[in-house]
Amino acid sequence: MKHALAAMALAMAACTPLPDSYPVPEQRPVSHGPDPEGLRAFLVFDDPRTPAYIISDFLEAPPGQSWRWTGQKPTLKLKTESTDNIRFRARGAFPHQSHQQILPITLSVFVNDKLLDRVTYKTAGDFVFQKDVAPDLLLSNGENKVRIELDKVFVAGDGVKLGMILAELGFEKRK
């Protein structure tokens, strides 16, 4: 008899009707890092999207670090909205401790595999490179490849080739 009562109670509990609707669950925003944006024309190296710009020859850096070491031919991609009245600018450094002994260092800057300029640095320390860009070197509304070739690099004790430190670079409107 006990089993029959338990079976009846179970059967009755299973016969409850389902509700006609369910409440909407609590909504929460998803946060998986920075919003996905397209490439920009100018890159500051503490941007969390930095890896999306890099094609080759940059050393790894901790997230949020405001600069990066390069190798001998750092290459990245940048997007420009226009090709008119554009200047390329890079801000970086050749540290005294490592690079003083290998100076002078010549940088050759290429935009879409065409030489923009070649400049020689004879002293260590901070530098800013600026050069107007001819419109025919750039792709409007497209990815533009920028490569900087160094004629010399410092070879650290562990064999790592250190080209220069870059903090920011890219295309900007001339003022």
C-alpha positions in Angstrom: 0.0 0.0 0.0 2.8 2.4 0.8 4.2 1.8 -2.7 0.8 2.5 -4.3 0.5 5.8 -2.5 4.0 6.9 -3.4 3.4 6.0 -7.0 0.1 8.0 -7.1 1.8 11.0 -5.5 4.6 10.9 -8.0 2.1 10.5 -10.9 0.1 13.5 -9.7 3.2 15.7 -9.3 4.2 14.8 -12.9 0.9 16.0 -14.3 1.3 19.7 -13.4 0.9 21.9 -16.5 3.9 23.8 -17.9 3.6 27.6 -17.8 2.6 29.4 -21.0 5.7 31.6 -20.9 8.9 32.0 -19.0 10.4 35.3 -17.8 13.4 36.6 -19.7 16.7 35.8 -17.9 18.7 38.6 -16.5 20.8 40.2 -19.3 24.5 40.9 -18.7 27.0 42.4 -21.1 29.8 40.0 -22.4 33.3 41.3 -21.8 36.0 39.3 -23.6 38.5 42.1 -24.1 38.5 45.2 -26.3 35.7 45.8 -28.8 36.7 44.5 -32.2 37.5 47.5 -34.3 39.1 47.7 -37.7 42.7 48.8 -38.1 43.5 52.4 -37.5 46.0 54.7 -39.2 48.1 55.3 -36.0 49.3 52.8 -33.4 50.3 53.4 -29.8 51.9 50.2 -28.5 50.0 50.1 -25.2 46.8 49.5 -27.3 45.5 46.0 -26.5 44.9 45.5 -30.2 48.6 45.9 -31.1 49.0 42.2 -32.1 46.4 42.7 -34.9 48.7 45.3 -36.5 52.0 43.4 -36.4 53.0 41.4 -39.4 56.6 40.4 -38.3 59.8 41.2 -36.3 58.5 42.6 -33.1 59.4 41.1 -29.8 56.7 40.0 -27.4 55.7 42.5 -24.7 53.5 42.3 -21.6 49.9 43.6 -22.1 49.7 47.4 -21.6 53.4 48.0 -22.1 53.8 51.4 -23.8 56.7 50.3 -26.1 58.1 47.3 -28.0 61.5 46.1 -29.1 61.8 45.4 -32.8 64.1 43.1 -34.7 65.9 44.2 -37.9 62.8 44.5 -40.2 59.7 45.3 -38.2 56.6 45.2 -40.4 53.0 46.1 -39.6 49.8 47.1 -41.3 47.8 50.3 -40.9 44.7 51.5 -42.5 44.2 55.0 -43.9 40.9 56.6 -44.8 42.5 59.1 -47.2 45.7 59.4 -49.2 45.8 63.2 -49.3 47.9 65.4 -46.9 49.3 62.4 -44.9 52.5 62.3 -42.9 54.2 59.2 -41.4 55.5 59.6 -37.9 57.4 57.2 -35.6 58.5 57.8 -32.1 61.1 55.5 -30.5 64.6 55.2 -29.1 68.0 53.6 -29.5 69.1 53.0 -25.9 72.5 54.3 -24.9 73.5 51.1 -23.0 73.0 48.8 -25.9 73.2 50.9 -29.1 75.9 53.4 -28.5 78.5 50.9 -29.6 76.9 50.2 -33.0 76.1 53.7 -34.1 75.5 55.1 -36.6 72.3 53.2 -37.6 70.5 53.8 -40.8 66.7 53.3 -41.0 65.0 52.7 -44.4 61.2 53.2 -44.1 59.0 51.5 -46.7 55.3 52.0 -47.4 53.7 49.3 -49.4 57.2 48.1 -50.4 58.2 51.5 -51.8 61.0 53.5 -50.1 59.6 56.5 -48.2 62.9 57.7 -46.8 66.3 56.7 -45.4 67.7 58.4 -42.4 70.9 57.9 -40.3 71.0 58.3 -36.6 74.4 59.1 -35.1 73.5 59.4 -31.5 71.6 57.1 -29.1 68.5 58.2 -27.3 64.9 59.2 -28.2 64.0 60.0 -31.8 61.0 61.2 -33.8 60.9 60.4 -37.5 58.5 62.3 -39.7 58.0 62.3 -43.4 55.2 63.4 -45.7 53.8 60.6 -47.7 53.0 60.9 -51.4 49.4 59.9 -52.2 50.5 57.3 -54.7 52.3 55.3 -52.0 49.1 54.8 -50.0 45.9 52.7 -50.4 42.8 54.7 -49.5 40.5 52.7 -47.3 42.8 49.8 -47.3 45.6 48.1 -45.4 49.0 49.7 -45.9 52.1 47.8 -45.1 54.9 49.7 -43.3 58.4 48.1 -43.0 61.4 49.7 -41.3 64.7 48.2 -42.1 67.7 48.8 -39.8 71.2 48.4 -41.2 72.5 47.2 -37.8 71.0 45.7 -34.7 72.4 45.0 -31.2 72.8 41.3 -30.5 72.1 40.7 -26.8 74.1 38.0 -24.8 71.3 35.5 -25.3 71.4 36.0 -29.1 68.3 38.1 -29.4 68.6 40.8 -32.1 67.4 44.2 -30.8 66.7 46.8 -33.5 65.0 49.7 -31.7 62.3 50.6 -29.3 59.1 51.9 -30.8 56.4 53.6 -28.7 54.1 54.8 -31.5 53.9 55.1 -35.3 51.5 55.6 -38.1 49.9 57.9 -40.6 48.4 61.2 -39.5 47.0 64.3 -41.3 49.7 67.0 -41.8 49.1 70.1 -39.8 
